[in-house]
Amino acid sequence: MKMADAKQKRNEQLKRWIGSETDLEPPVVKRKKTKVKFDDGAVFLAACSSGDTEEVLRLLERGADINYANVDGLTALHQVVN
């Protein structure tokens, strides 16, 4: 297929598209992606569980609650002994 033939076919496609149902659809507005923000207590428990001492110290300096418990009642102490 020659380039001229391809361009002609594309122009024909575009002519058929103008006014089609797809062309008449309203544009889809993309929403801004939201970021997940975890509670400091949950981050503290995860850091304790993974043994990330630098993160644990950083969170403690920021005022993390060492008595924070998850929905199952587990605290940082429970996390580090498992």
C-alpha positions in Angstrom: 0.0 0.0 0.0 1.4 3.4 -1.0 1.6 6.3 1.5 -1.0 8.2 -0.6 -3.5 5.3 -0.4 -3.0 5.1 3.4 -3.6 8.8 3.8 -6.7 8.6 1.7 -8.1 5.7 3.8 -7.3 7.6 7.0 -9.2 10.7 5.6 -12.2 8.5 4.8 -12.1 7.0 8.3 -12.1 10.5 9.8 -15.0 11.6 7.6 -17.0 8.6 8.8 -16.1 9.3 12.4 -17.3 12.9 12.4 -20.8 13.0 13.7 -20.7 9.3 14.8 -21.9 8.2 18.2 -18.3 8.1 19.5 -17.6 11.6 18.2 -20.7 12.9 19.9 -19.9 11.3 23.3 -19.0 14.0 25.9 -15.3 14.0 26.8 -14.3 11.9 29.8 -12.9 14.1 32.6 -10.1 12.3 34.3 -10.0 12.9 38.0 -6.8 13.6 39.8 -5.3 10.5 41.3 -5.7 10.4 45.1 -2.8 9.2 47.2 -3.4 6.9 50.1 -2.3 8.4 53.4 -1.9 5.9 56.3 -2.4 6.9 59.9 1.0 7.5 61.7 0.1 4.7 64.1 -0.4 2.2 61.3 2.9 3.3 59.8 4.5 2.9 63.2 3.2 -0.6 63.6 4.4 -1.6 60.1 7.8 -0.2 60.8 8.0 -2.1 64.0 6.8 -5.3 62.3 9.4 -5.0 59.6 12.3 -4.1 62.0 12.8 -0.7 60.3 14.5 0.9 63.3 15.3 4.2 61.4 11.7 4.7 60.5 10.6 3.8 64.1 13.0 6.4 65.5 11.8 9.0 63.0 8.2 8.3 63.8 8.9 8.5 67.6 10.6 11.8 67.1 7.4 13.0 65.3 5.3 12.0 68.3 4.1 8.5 67.3 2.0 6.9 70.0 3.9 3.8 71.3 0.6 2.5 72.7 -1.2 2.7 69.3 -3.2 -0.5 68.7 -4.6 -1.8 65.4 -8.2 -3.1 65.0 -7.2 -6.4 66.5 -5.7 -4.8 69.6 -2.1 -5.5 68.6 0.5 -2.9 69.6 4.1 -2.2 68.6 5.2 -4.6 71.3 3.1 -7.4 69.8 4.6 -6.6 66.4 8.2 -6.8 67.4 7.9 -10.1 69.4 6.3 -12.0 66.5 
